[in-house]
């Protein structure tokens, strides 16, 4: 099955063309074309994502990305047939004037590529941004007479672990290299951590989810961004804090290995200056809270002139606090649920400390298979949307028949 996938839930515009076959829990995936445009530099000066600005950028970039993907896959072929826009097509894209103009000048002037379905993110995310991707998918479906399948963005992160190496697809010897396919064995426990979500999810069978715990306030990625702002670090905050924490960690190891004169009490006294709380670490539930942790950093930094060394220690302590809470809550859920596979996914798993900590947790649970997506698929992308769309189609082939109404759902949740 060949699937065109589209992702516009936040500030990444992404389009992919995938050839997928086999079991939805262990599919054979070939990436025919993949293109992604990140808006990070545009939103950086605002310290966060502006929904209407993100919407405008999605409109501007979807057609160029589609063109790139079709050329990369060998599916681009101009046509001499003059295809006229239908009233329905113009109605679908009536609120995306710039996208409509590009659509008419490109899509109507090429031959229909071989595509069996279009998968598009319907939520959660920023609704203005989501609508652009959805309407683009619907317009393509109208012109090419191809079914459009809505995909939950968080299920995309859940399924992203099934792809193992994005770089290998472009190597000439990729087909010669046999890599063991990943298989999601149920029941599954998934920790989904991103800029907008922190969720511990249990799934006994495919596409049936029960949220065991979630954040009561800030998502973990949101907390990283807010703390980075307090420290004067650039947006997005996660990578900036991670770099600063890593530098502080390395310097501390070198200093401690060289120092033979500092007493343990002196070392404890130094670290005590920057100790942060571990919110809800020992609560009886599986919920999270990171707003108080951010506030604790505010109290440490407010009205103080911090040295680079101090900032590094705060960044390290914040990262350690977040990691400890995430790992302990997940370990607690593993102990109480029957689980065969543990998935840690979402943009925050690009963090090295968090990845390593969960790899250590996996060593303590050898009967449970740990899957973490590649860094390329940790952040928002359309490859994961295509994989999730394929899994949905395999479990419910009726999705390929008829036209389901799709709408943007900013607060869409995983459910049973």
C-alpha positions as CSV (number, residue, x, y, z in Angstrom):
1,X,0.0,0.0,0.0
2,X,1.3,3.5,-0.9
3,X,0.3,6.2,1.5
4,X,0.8,10.0,1.2
5,X,1.0,11.4,4.7
6,X,0.7,15.0,5.9
7,X,1.5,16.6,9.3
8,X,0.7,20.2,10.2
9,X,-0.2,20.0,13.9
10,X,2.2,22.7,15.2
11,X,5.3,24.3,13.6
12,X,6.6,21.5,11.4
13,X,5.2,21.1,7.9
14,X,5.8,17.6,6.7
15,X,4.9,15.4,3.7
16,X,5.9,11.8,3.1
17,X,5.2,9.0,0.6
18,X,5.5,5.6,2.1
19,X,5.2,2.1,0.7
20,X,4.0,-0.2,3.6
21,X,3.0,-3.8,3.7
22,X,2.6,-6.6,6.2
23,X,1.4,-6.7,9.8
24,X,0.4,-3.3,11.3
25,X,2.4,-4.2,14.5
26,X,5.5,-5.1,12.5
27,X,5.2,-3.6,9.0
28,X,7.7,-3.4,6.2
29,X,8.2,0.3,5.5
30,X,9.9,1.9,2.6
31,X,10.2,5.6,2.4
32,X,9.7,6.7,-1.2
33,X,9.9,10.4,-0.4
34,X,10.1,12.6,2.6
35,X,10.2,16.3,3.2
36,X,10.0,18.5,6.3
37,X,10.1,22.2,6.9
38,X,10.7,23.5,10.4
39,X,9.4,26.9,11.5
40,X,11.5,27.0,14.6
41,X,13.6,30.0,13.3
42,X,10.5,31.9,12.5
43,X,8.9,31.5,16.0
44,X,12.2,31.7,17.9
45,X,12.0,35.5,18.4
46,X,8.5,35.1,20.0
47,X,9.7,32.4,22.4
48,X,6.9,30.1,21.3
49,X,4.6,29.1,18.4
50,X,2.1,31.7,17.1
51,X,-0.9,29.6,15.7
52,X,-1.8,32.0,12.8
53,X,1.8,32.4,11.8
54,X,2.2,28.7,11.8
55,X,-1.0,28.4,9.7
56,X,0.4,30.9,7.1
57,X,3.7,29.0,6.9
58,X,1.9,25.7,6.3
59,X,-0.1,27.2,3.5
60,X,3.1,28.5,1.9
61,X,5.1,25.3,2.2
62,X,2.8,22.3,1.6
63,X,2.9,22.4,-2.2
64,X,6.8,22.8,-2.4
65,X,7.1,19.9,0.0
66,X,4.7,17.7,-2.0
67,X,6.6,18.6,-5.2
68,X,9.9,17.6,-3.6
69,X,8.4,14.3,-2.3
70,X,6.9,13.4,-5.7
71,X,10.2,14.1,-7.5
72,X,12.2,12.2,-4.9
73,X,9.9,9.2,-5.3
74,X,9.9,9.3,-9.1
75,X,6.1,10.0,-9.1
76,X,6.3,13.5,-10.6
77,X,4.9,13.6,-14.1
78,X,3.4,16.7,-15.8
79,X,0.3,16.4,-17.9
80,X,-0.9,18.2,-21.0
81,X,-4.5,17.7,-20.0
82,X,-6.0,20.9,-18.8
83,X,-7.8,19.9,-15.6
84,X,-10.4,22.5,-14.4
85,X,-10.9,23.2,-10.7
86,X,-14.3,22.1,-9.4
87,X,-16.5,24.1,-7.2
88,X,-16.0,21.6,-4.4
89,X,-12.2,21.9,-4.6
90,X,-12.5,25.7,-4.4
91,X,-14.9,25.3,-1.5
92,X,-12.5,23.1,0.4
93,X,-9.6,25.6,0.1
94,X,-11.6,28.8,0.3
95,X,-10.0,29.8,3.6
96,X,-6.5,29.0,2.3
97,X,-6.2,31.4,-0.6
98,X,-2.4,31.1,-1.0
99,X,-2.5,27.3,-0.8
100,X,-5.4,27.3,-3.4
101,X,-3.4,29.3,-5.9
102,X,-0.4,27.1,-5.6
103,X,-2.6,24.0,-5.7
104,X,-4.2,25.1,-9.0
105,X,-0.8,25.8,-10.5
106,X,0.7,22.5,-9.6
107,X,-1.6,19.7,-8.6
108,X,-4.0,20.2,-11.6
109,X,-1.0,20.2,-14.0
110,X,0.5,16.8,-13.0
111,X,-0.7,13.2,-13.5
112,X,-2.2,11.5,-10.5
113,X,0.6,9.6,-8.7
114,X,0.1,6.0,-7.6
115,X,-1.4,6.5,-4.1
116,X,-3.8,4.3,-2.3
117,X,-4.6,6.5,0.6
118,X,-3.8,9.9,2.2
119,X,-3.2,10.0,6.0
120,X,-3.4,13.4,7.7
121,X,-3.2,14.6,11.3
122,X,-6.6,15.6,12.7
123,X,-5.4,16.4,16.2
124,X,-4.3,17.2,18.9
125,X,-2.5,20.4,18.0
126,X,-3.1,24.0,17.0
127,X,-6.5,24.0,15.2
128,X,-5.6,26.7,12.7
129,X,-2.5,24.7,11.7
130,X,-4.4,21.4,11.7
131,X,-7.1,22.8,9.4
132,X,-4.5,23.6,6.7
133,X,-3.2,20.0,6.5
134,X,-6.7,18.6,6.7
135,X,-8.1,20.8,3.9
136,X,-5.0,20.1,1.8
137,X,-5.5,16.4,2.2
138,X,-9.2,16.7,1.4
139,X,-8.4,18.7,-1.8
140,X,-5.9,16.1,-2.9
141,X,-8.4,13.4,-2.2
142,X,-11.0,15.2,-4.3
143,X,-8.8,15.7,-7.3
144,X,-7.2,12.3,-7.2
145,X,-10.2,10.3,-6.0
146,X,-8.2,8.9,-3.1
147,X,-9.6,8.2,0.4
148,X,-8.4,10.4,3.3
149,X,-7.7,8.8,6.6
150,X,-7.6,10.9,9.8
151,X,-4.8,10.1,12.3
152,X,-4.4,11.0,16.0
153,X,-1.0,12.8,16.3
154,X,-0.3,11.0,19.6
155,X,-0.9,7.6,18.0
156,X,1.6,8.7,15.4
157,X,4.2,9.1,18.1
158,X,3.2,5.7,19.5
159,X,3.7,4.1,16.1
160,X,6.9,6.1,15.3
161,X,9.0,3.4,17.0
162,X,8.4,1.0,14.1
163,X,10.8,2.9,11.9
164,X,14.4,2.3,12.7
165,X,16.8,4.2,10.4
166,X,15.8,7.1,8.2
167,X,19.4,7.6,6.9
168,X,19.6,4.0,5.5
169,X,16.8,4.7,3.0
170,X,19.1,6.9,0.9
171,X,22.1,4.6,0.9
172,X,22.7,2.6,-2.3
173,X,23.3,-0.6,-0.2
174,X,20.2,-0.1,1.9
175,X,18.4,-3.1,0.4
176,X,21.4,-5.3,1.1
177,X,21.5,-4.5,4.7
178,X,19.1,-6.7,6.6
179,X,17.8,-5.1,9.8
180,X,15.5,-6.9,12.2
181,X,12.1,-5.3,12.0
182,X,10.6,-4.0,15.2
183,X,7.4,-5.6,16.5
184,X,5.0,-4.1,18.9
185,X,3.8,-6.9,21.2
186,X,0.7,-6.1,23.3
187,X,0.0,-5.2,26.1
188,X,2.0,-1.9,25.7
189,X,2.8,0.9,28.2
190,X,3.7,4.1,26.4
191,X,5.1,7.3,27.9
192,X,4.3,10.1,25.4
193,X,6.2,13.3,26.2
194,X,6.2,16.4,24.0
195,X,5.8,20.1,24.0
196,X,2.1,19.8,24.7
197,X,1.7,16.3,26.2
198,X,2.9,14.2,29.1
199,X,0.9,10.9,29.2
200,X,1.3,7.4,30.5
201,X,-0.8,5.3,28.3
202,X,-1.8,1.6,28.5
203,X,-2.9,-0.3,25.5
204,X,-4.0,-3.9,25.8
205,X,-4.8,-4.3,22.1
206,X,-4.2,-2.2,19.0
207,X,-6.0,1.2,18.9
208,X,-7.5,0.8,22.3
209,X,-5.9,3.2,24.9
210,X,-6.4,3.9,28.5
211,X,-4.6,7.0,29.9
212,X,-3.2,6.0,33.3
213,X,-1.7,9.4,34.1
214,X,-1.1,12.8,32.6
215,X,0.2,16.2,33.5
216,X,-2.1,18.3,35.7
217,X,-0.5,21.6,34.4
218,X,2.5,22.1,32.1
219,X,3.6,19.4,29.7
220,X,7.2,18.4,30.1
221,X,8.3,20.0,26.9
222,X,6.5,23.2,27.8
223,X,8.3,23.2,31.2
224,X,11.7,22.9,29.3
225,X,10.7,26.0,27.2
226,X,9.6,28.0,30.2
227,X,12.8,27.2,32.2
228,X,15.0,28.0,29.2
229,X,13.3,31.4,29.1
230,X,14.1,32.0,32.8
231,X,17.7,31.2,32.1
232,X,17.8,33.4,29.0
233,X,18.2,30.5,26.6
234,X,16.8,30.4,23.1
235,X,13.6,28.7,22.0
236,X,13.0,25.8,21.7
237,X,14.2,25.2,25.3
238,X,14.7,21.5,25.3
239,X,17.9,21.3,23.2
240,X,19.3,24.5,24.8
241,X,18.9,23.1,28.4
242,X,20.2,19.7,27.4
243,X,23.4,21.2,26.0
244,X,23.9,23.4,29.1
245,X,23.2,20.4,31.4
246,X,25.6,18.1,29.5
247,X,28.4,20.7,29.7
248,X,27.8,21.1,33.5
249,X,27.7,17.3,34.0
250,X,31.0,16.9,32.1
251,X,32.7,19.7,33.9
252,X,31.6,18.3,37.3
253,X,33.0,14.9,36.5
254,X,36.3,16.3,35.5
255,X,36.5,18.6,38.6
256,X,35.5,15.8,41.0
257,X,38.0,13.4,39.4
258,X,40.8,15.9,39.8
259,X,39.9,17.2,43.3
260,X,41.3,15.2,46.2
261,X,40.9,18.0,48.8
262,X,37.2,18.8,48.7
263,X,35.3,17.1,51.5
264,X,31.9,15.5,51.0
265,X,30.3,18.2,53.1
266,X,31.7,20.9,50.8
267,X,30.4,19.1,47.7
268,X,26.9,18.7,49.3
269,X,26.9,22.3,50.4
270,X,27.6,23.4,46.8
271,X,24.9,21.2,45.3
272,X,22.4,22.3,47.9
273,X,22.3,25.8,46.5
274,X,20.5,24.4,43.4
275,X,18.4,21.5,44.6
276,X,15.0,21.4,42.9
277,X,11.8,19.5,43.9
278,X,10.6,16.3,42.3
279,X,6.9,17.1,41.9
280,X,4.5,14.3,42.6
281,X,7.3,11.8,42.7
282,X,5.7,9.7,45.5
283,X,2.0,10.4,44.8
284,X,-0.2,7.3,44.7
285,X,-1.3,8.0,41.1
286,X,0.5,8.2,37.8
287,X,-0.1,11.9,37.2
288,X,2.6,14.6,36.6
289,X,3.0,18.2,37.5
290,X,5.8,20.4,36.2
291,X,4.5,23.9,36.9
292,X,5.9,24.0,40.4
293,X,9.3,22.9,39.2
294,X,9.3,25.8,36.8
295,X,8.3,28.1,39.7
296,X,11.2,26.7,41.8
297,X,13.6,27.6,39.1
298,X,12.1,31.1,39.0
299,X,12.8,31.5,42.8
300,X,16.4,30.4,42.2
301,X,17.0,32.9,39.4
302,X,14.8,35.9,40.2
303,X,16.8,39.1,40.9
304,X,20.1,37.2,40.8
305,X,23.0,37.6,38.5
306,X,23.9,34.1,37.6
307,X,27.3,33.0,36.3
308,X,27.6,30.6,33.4
309,X,28.6,27.9,36.0
310,X,25.4,28.5,38.0
311,X,23.2,28.4,35.0
312,X,24.7,25.0,34.0
313,X,24.1,23.6,37.5
314,X,20.4,24.8,37.4
315,X,19.9,23.3,33.9
316,X,21.5,20.0,35.0
317,X,19.4,19.9,38.2
318,X,16.2,20.7,36.3
319,X,16.9,18.0,33.7
320,X,17.7,15.5,36.5
321,X,14.5,16.3,38.3
322,X,12.3,15.9,35.3
323,X,14.0,12.6,34.3
324,X,13.7,11.2,37.8
325,X,10.0,11.9,37.9
326,X,9.4,10.4,34.4
327,X,11.3,7.3,35.1
328,X,9.9,6.6,38.6
329,X,6.3,7.1,37.4
330,X,6.9,4.8,34.4
331,X,8.6,2.2,36.6
332,X,5.6,2.2,39.0
333,X,3.2,1.7,36.1
334,X,5.4,-1.2,34.8
335,X,5.2,-2.9,38.2
336,X,1.4,-2.7,38.3
337,X,0.5,-3.5,34.7
338,X,1.0,-6.6,32.6
339,X,3.3,-5.2,29.8
340,X,5.3,-6.8,27.0
341,X,6.5,-3.6,25.3
342,X,7.5,-0.2,26.7
343,X,7.4,2.8,24.3
344,X,8.9,6.2,25.1
345,X,8.1,8.6,22.4
346,X,7.5,12.3,21.5
347,X,9.8,15.2,21.0
348,X,11.3,15.2,24.5
349,X,12.9,11.8,24.0
350,X,15.5,13.5,21.8
351,X,17.0,14.4,25.2
352,X,20.1,12.2,25.8
353,X,19.7,12.0,29.6
354,X,16.1,10.9,29.3
355,X,16.9,8.3,26.7
356,X,19.8,6.9,28.7
357,X,17.7,6.7,31.9
358,X,15.0,4.7,30.2
359,X,17.6,2.4,28.7
360,X,18.8,1.7,32.2
361,X,15.2,1.1,33.4
362,X,14.8,-1.4,30.5
363,X,17.9,-3.4,31.9
364,X,16.0,-3.8,35.1
365,X,13.0,-5.2,33.2
366,X,14.6,-7.7,30.7
367,X,11.3,-9.4,29.8
368,X,9.9,-6.1,28.5
369,X,11.0,-4.8,25.1
370,X,11.9,-1.0,25.1
371,X,11.3,1.0,22.0
372,X,12.4,4.6,21.5
373,X,12.1,6.3,18.1
374,X,15.1,7.5,16.2
375,X,15.9,11.2,16.9
376,X,14.6,12.0,13.4
377,X,11.2,10.6,14.3
378,X,11.1,11.8,17.9
379,X,9.9,15.3,16.8
380,X,6.8,15.9,14.7
381,X,7.0,14.3,11.3
382,X,4.8,12.8,8.6
383,X,6.4,9.4,8.5
384,X,4.8,8.4,11.8
385,X,1.5,9.7,10.5
386,X,1.7,7.4,7.5
387,X,2.6,4.4,9.7
388,X,-0.3,5.1,12.0
389,X,-2.6,5.6,9.1
390,X,-1.6,2.2,7.6
391,X,-2.2,0.5,11.0
392,X,-5.7,2.1,11.1
393,X,-6.5,1.0,7.6
394,X,-5.3,-2.6,8.2
395,X,-7.5,-2.8,11.3
396,X,-10.5,-1.2,9.6
397,X,-10.4,-1.6,5.7
398,X,-13.7,0.3,5.5
399,X,-11.7,3.5,6.0
400,X,-10.8,3.2,2.3
401,X,-14.5,3.3,1.3
402,X,-16.6,6.3,1.4
403,X,-15.7,9.9,2.5
404,X,-15.5,10.5,6.2
405,X,-16.0,14.0,7.4
406,X,-12.7,15.2,9.0
407,X,-12.3,18.2,11.3
408,X,-9.5,19.7,13.3
409,X,-9.6,18.6,16.9
410,X,-7.1,20.6,19.0
411,X,-7.7,18.6,22.2
412,X,-8.1,15.2,20.6
413,X,-7.2,12.4,23.1
414,X,-6.2,8.8,22.8
415,X,-9.2,6.7,23.8
416,X,-10.7,3.2,23.9
